[in-house]
Amino acid sequence: MKNKNIIITGASRGLGSEAAIAFSKSGAKLVLIARTNEDLEAIRKKCKEPKKHLSITADLTDVRGIEKAVNEAKRFLTKIDCVLHTAGGGLGKRDPLIDLNDLILLFKLNVGAAAEINRLVLPDMIKRKNGNLVHVGSIAGKEAVGSVGYNTVKSALNMYVRSLGRQMAGSGVIVTGINPGGFLAPGNSMRRLEKNNAEAFKKFIEQRMPRGKLGDAAEIIPLLKFLCSNEAVMMCGCMVPIDGGEGITP
């Protein structure tokens, strides 16, 4: 991670915020992207050498906002070695008969934003024959344990990574991702469940987690560091499960 220039989306909370702090301690130079400047700045200030890093506020469902943010990141970093895509979520869209507008919105956030950022950074990576694009999916993409909309877009993300990874194999750009199960991170969905519905939180652990506990974001960071490195060269197109045994589908 030392001296790597990395963009992290969704960096204001959850796994993105934990990765930002951990990566900064390992010597990376970061651009942190999310919707809320105040929250982003709070994370940047928790990073090692805060002045070394930059916060950029952007709506990742807006193409123009994405382009502006990436251009600003390019100017700050000079070159981009890696993008860690942690932005995503179900946005509370739980209706099984999800309407088209909501489904498109979920697709924009969970797949489209990553695809657009990758489109903007890939040409330079291909020229240098080096780069890493890492995507955070979900066990829901295979297990269908979330809402209809969320399951659908996370499944699409799996195929996007698999397809792009195959296309980029041999270019020097490593396209990968992870499919985590339930885990705890600041402000993430499981933290909210723990706070708002203790009984449902307890039942989730009892019924779904063979270890008898949820994972912690810190347990995911080592895998992210590996996928953001040149050592992940054999992983092109892989979405790696990291779910503490929660998953059933092979």
C-alpha positions as CSV (number, residue, x, y, z in Angstrom):
1,M,0.0,0.0,0.0
2,K,2.9,2.3,0.5
3,N,2.9,5.3,-1.9
4,K,-0.1,3.9,-3.8
5,N,-2.6,6.6,-5.0
6,I,-6.1,5.3,-4.2
7,I,-9.6,6.5,-4.7
8,I,-12.1,5.2,-2.2
9,T,-15.8,5.8,-2.9
10,G,-18.4,5.6,-0.1
11,A,-15.6,6.7,2.3
12,S,-17.6,8.6,4.8
13,R,-18.9,5.5,6.7
14,G,-18.9,1.7,6.8
15,L,-16.2,-0.3,5.2
16,G,-15.1,2.7,3.1
17,S,-14.2,4.7,6.2
18,E,-12.4,1.8,7.8
19,A,-10.4,1.1,4.6
20,A,-9.5,4.8,4.4
21,I,-8.0,4.9,7.9
22,A,-6.3,1.5,7.5
23,F,-4.8,2.3,4.0
24,S,-3.5,5.7,5.2
25,K,-1.7,4.0,8.0
26,S,-0.1,1.7,5.4
27,G,1.3,4.7,3.5
28,A,-1.3,5.2,0.7
29,K,-2.3,8.6,-0.6
30,L,-6.1,8.9,-0.8
31,V,-9.0,10.6,-2.4
32,L,-12.1,10.0,-0.4
33,I,-15.5,10.4,-2.2
34,A,-19.0,10.4,-0.7
35,R,-22.1,12.6,-0.6
36,T,-21.6,14.4,2.7
37,N,-18.6,16.7,3.1
38,E,-18.8,17.0,6.9
39,D,-18.6,13.2,7.3
40,L,-15.9,12.8,4.7
41,E,-13.7,15.5,6.4
42,A,-14.2,13.7,9.7
43,I,-12.8,10.5,8.2
44,R,-9.9,12.3,6.4
45,K,-8.9,13.9,9.8
46,K,-8.8,10.4,11.3
47,C,-6.4,9.2,8.6
48,K,-2.7,9.3,9.2
49,E,-1.2,12.5,7.8
50,P,-4.6,14.1,7.0
51,K,-3.1,16.8,4.8
52,K,-1.8,14.1,2.5
53,H,-5.4,13.2,1.5
54,L,-8.3,14.9,-0.2
55,S,-12.1,14.7,0.3
56,I,-14.4,15.2,-2.7
57,T,-18.2,15.5,-2.3
58,A,-20.1,13.9,-5.1
59,D,-23.4,12.3,-6.0
60,L,-22.4,9.0,-7.5
61,T,-25.8,8.6,-9.2
62,D,-25.1,11.7,-11.3
63,V,-22.7,11.2,-14.3
64,R,-21.6,14.8,-14.4
65,G,-20.8,14.7,-10.7
66,I,-18.8,11.5,-11.2
67,E,-16.7,13.0,-14.0
68,K,-16.0,16.2,-12.0
69,A,-14.9,14.2,-9.0
70,V,-12.6,11.9,-11.0
71,N,-11.0,14.8,-12.8
72,E,-10.4,16.5,-9.5
73,A,-8.9,13.2,-8.1
74,K,-6.6,12.9,-11.2
75,R,-5.3,16.4,-10.6
76,F,-4.6,15.7,-6.9
77,L,-3.1,12.3,-7.3
78,T,-1.4,12.8,-10.7
79,K,-1.9,9.1,-11.3
80,I,-4.4,6.6,-10.0
81,D,-3.1,3.2,-8.9
82,C,-6.3,1.8,-7.5
83,V,-10.0,2.5,-7.0
84,L,-11.8,0.9,-4.1
85,H,-15.6,1.0,-4.8
86,T,-17.4,0.7,-1.5
87,A,-20.3,3.0,-2.3
88,G,-23.6,1.1,-2.5
89,G,-26.7,0.1,-0.6
90,G,-30.4,-0.7,-0.9
91,L,-31.5,2.9,-0.1
92,G,-34.5,1.6,1.8
93,K,-36.1,0.3,-1.4
94,R,-37.7,-2.9,0.0
95,D,-40.9,-3.3,-2.0
96,P,-40.7,-6.6,-3.8
97,L,-42.6,-5.0,-6.7
98,I,-40.0,-2.3,-7.1
99,D,-40.8,0.3,-9.7
100,L,-38.5,1.0,-12.6
101,N,-37.3,4.4,-11.3
102,D,-36.2,2.9,-8.0
103,L,-34.5,-0.1,-9.7
104,I,-32.6,2.3,-12.0
105,L,-31.5,4.4,-9.0
106,L,-30.2,1.3,-7.2
107,F,-28.4,0.2,-10.4
108,K,-26.8,3.6,-10.8
109,L,-25.4,3.6,-7.3
110,N,-24.3,-0.1,-7.0
111,V,-23.1,-0.8,-10.6
112,G,-23.3,2.3,-12.8
113,A,-21.1,4.6,-10.6
114,A,-18.3,2.0,-10.5
115,A,-18.6,1.4,-14.2
116,E,-18.4,5.1,-15.0
117,I,-15.5,5.7,-12.7
118,N,-13.7,2.7,-14.2
119,R,-14.3,4.1,-17.7
120,L,-12.6,7.3,-16.8
121,V,-9.6,5.8,-15.0
122,L,-8.9,2.7,-17.1
123,P,-7.3,4.2,-20.2
124,D,-4.4,5.6,-18.1
125,M,-4.0,2.3,-16.2
126,I,-3.9,0.4,-19.5
127,K,-1.2,2.7,-20.8
128,R,0.9,2.1,-17.7
129,K,0.0,-1.6,-17.7
130,N,-0.8,-1.4,-14.0
131,G,-3.8,-0.8,-11.8
132,N,-6.4,-2.3,-9.5
133,L,-10.2,-1.9,-9.6
134,V,-11.8,-3.4,-6.5
135,H,-15.5,-3.6,-6.0
136,V,-17.5,-4.3,-2.8
137,G,-20.5,-6.5,-3.5
138,S,-22.6,-8.6,-1.2
139,I,-23.5,-12.1,-0.3
140,A,-27.0,-11.0,-1.5
141,G,-25.8,-11.1,-5.1
142,K,-25.8,-14.9,-4.9
143,E,-27.9,-15.8,-1.8
144,A,-30.8,-13.4,-2.5
145,V,-31.0,-12.6,1.2
146,G,-31.8,-8.9,0.8
147,S,-34.5,-7.0,-1.0
148,V,-35.5,-7.8,-4.6
149,G,-33.8,-4.6,-5.8
150,Y,-30.6,-5.0,-3.8
151,N,-30.2,-8.7,-4.7
152,T,-30.7,-7.8,-8.4
153,V,-28.1,-5.1,-8.6
154,K,-25.5,-6.9,-6.5
155,S,-25.9,-9.9,-8.8
156,A,-25.3,-7.6,-11.7
157,L,-22.2,-6.3,-10.1
158,N,-20.8,-9.8,-9.8
159,M,-21.2,-10.3,-13.6
160,Y,-19.8,-6.8,-14.4
161,V,-16.6,-7.6,-12.4
162,R,-16.3,-11.1,-13.9
163,S,-16.8,-9.7,-17.5
164,L,-14.5,-6.7,-17.1
165,G,-11.9,-8.7,-15.3
166,R,-11.7,-11.1,-18.2
167,Q,-11.5,-8.3,-20.7
168,M,-8.7,-6.6,-18.8
169,A,-6.7,-9.9,-18.1
170,G,-3.3,-9.4,-19.7
171,S,-3.6,-5.6,-19.7
172,G,-1.9,-5.2,-16.3
173,V,-5.1,-4.0,-14.8
174,I,-6.6,-6.3,-12.1
175,V,-10.4,-6.1,-11.7
176,T,-11.7,-7.9,-8.6
177,G,-14.1,-7.5,-5.7
178,I,-15.5,-9.1,-2.6
179,N,-18.9,-10.4,-1.5
180,P,-19.1,-9.9,2.3
181,G,-21.8,-11.3,4.5
182,G,-23.0,-9.5,7.6
183,F,-20.3,-7.4,9.3
184,L,-20.0,-4.4,11.6
185,A,-18.6,-1.1,10.6
186,P,-19.4,2.5,11.6
187,G,-22.8,3.5,10.4
188,N,-23.4,0.4,8.2
189,S,-26.6,-1.6,8.0
190,M,-25.8,-4.1,10.7
191,R,-24.8,-1.3,13.1
192,R,-28.2,0.3,12.4
193,L,-30.0,-3.0,13.0
194,E,-28.1,-3.5,16.2
195,K,-29.1,0.0,17.4
196,N,-32.7,0.0,16.2
197,N,-33.8,-3.6,16.6
198,A,-31.8,-5.6,19.1
199,E,-34.0,-8.7,18.9
200,A,-33.7,-8.9,15.1
201,F,-30.0,-8.3,15.4
202,K,-29.7,-11.2,17.9
203,K,-31.8,-13.5,15.7
204,F,-29.7,-12.7,12.6
205,I,-26.6,-13.9,14.4
206,E,-28.3,-17.0,15.8
207,Q,-29.7,-18.0,12.4
208,R,-27.2,-16.9,9.9
209,M,-23.7,-16.7,11.5
210,P,-22.0,-20.1,12.2
211,R,-19.3,-18.4,14.2
212,G,-21.9,-17.1,16.6
213,K,-20.9,-13.5,15.9
214,L,-20.8,-10.9,13.1
215,G,-17.6,-10.1,11.3
216,D,-15.8,-6.9,11.9
217,A,-14.6,-4.5,9.2
218,A,-11.1,-5.0,10.4
219,E,-11.3,-8.6,9.4
220,I,-12.0,-7.6,5.8
221,I,-9.2,-5.0,5.4
222,P,-6.4,-7.6,4.8
223,L,-8.2,-9.0,1.8
224,L,-8.9,-5.5,0.5
225,K,-5.2,-4.7,0.8
226,F,-4.3,-7.8,-1.1
227,L,-6.7,-7.1,-3.9
228,C,-5.4,-3.5,-4.2
229,S,-1.9,-4.8,-4.7
230,N,0.1,-6.2,-7.6
231,E,0.1,-9.6,-5.8
232,A,-3.5,-10.1,-6.8
233,V,-2.6,-10.7,-10.5
234,M,-4.2,-14.1,-10.5
235,M,-7.5,-12.8,-9.2
236,C,-8.7,-11.0,-12.3
237,G,-12.5,-11.2,-12.6
238,C,-12.9,-12.8,-9.2
239,M,-15.5,-11.7,-6.6
240,V,-14.2,-13.2,-3.4
241,P,-16.6,-14.4,-0.7
242,I,-15.8,-13.3,2.8
243,D,-18.8,-14.1,4.9
244,G,-17.7,-16.0,8.0
245,G,-19.5,-19.1,6.7
246,E,-22.8,-17.3,6.3
247,G,-23.2,-18.2,2.6
248,I,-24.7,-21.5,1.5
249,T,-24.4,-21.3,-2.3
250,P,-21.0,-22.6,-3.5
